[in-house]
Amino acid sequence: MNNTTETAKAIAGQLEARGLLAGWLQTGPDGQRMDMVLMMNQAHPEPECQRHFAICVFDGKNLTDSAPEWLQVMLKDEPELSWSRYADFDGAQYDSLEELIDNEDIREGDVVYFGEKLPYDGMKTIDADFVAEQIQERVSDDIGQYAESWEYAEEALDELDAFLTAWMKKHNPTGFYLISEDKEYTVTAEDLT
């Protein structure tokens, strides 16, 4: 597999996982999955074809100029970092060491912290099993031992999971992130100049 194919498959996978791959891009007329990103990258590598396809995929946004933030981050060689004066990142966070130094009382030899920003979408905060357990506890509070047989079929739980996932994709706020393992950095005199 060449680099173009690997890149195309990675982009298609990320689009599909985030629900951004339009329905007409997911399946072909025969009902089989059709990887249009892969097809376009292999069959039409010309920049104008790629630009046109990007506009279709992103509903008017050009991949080369204004791709979704998550895709821009994913395609960067260097990870996006957050810097803080404190190890637990409690308090102000900054996008660069320079910004941290400009806004905090930092001196040579001070230890500061940085970590990679990991996009957070909240999709794993709740699922059907959690909701079913909460219902079962409330039912048990209301009717006592008779609630022991209060159960849901696997199909019902799958249906609830699908609903919760769709609802969260539609309504969860964006722009949040977690910080990966924080690392120490000792500020040098050179950093302060």
C-alpha angles and dihedrals in degrees: 000000000000127000093258091055093046092048092047092050091048092051093046091049092051092047093049094045090055094046091246098118104098118237094248088056095052100058136026129223090274091057093250121128109268117199100209093174090057093044093050093047093050101037101035113027092157111122094236092053091047092048092050092049091049090054090054094048096046097041097246100337119116113231093214095052109024112010117161113288093246091055093048090051092046092053096047117107092219123050120243108255136204122208128204141171090228130061094227091050088238108157129013120005125198136201095227142020089246092056091049091051092047093053105035135052096257123166136186110285095024115135115230130175137233136180140172117269110238115194112245120204101169091232094135097051095095138014140171094270091056092048092047091050091051091050091048091051092051092047089050090052089052103042104016121207093004088073092071090092094047100116139146127229117246089245090056091051091048089051091050091048090052091049094048092048093049092046093050093046088054100041111023112110118246135217097063125125143179124225117239120223106324118236130202123242124186112217114234131204088251090058090056096054 
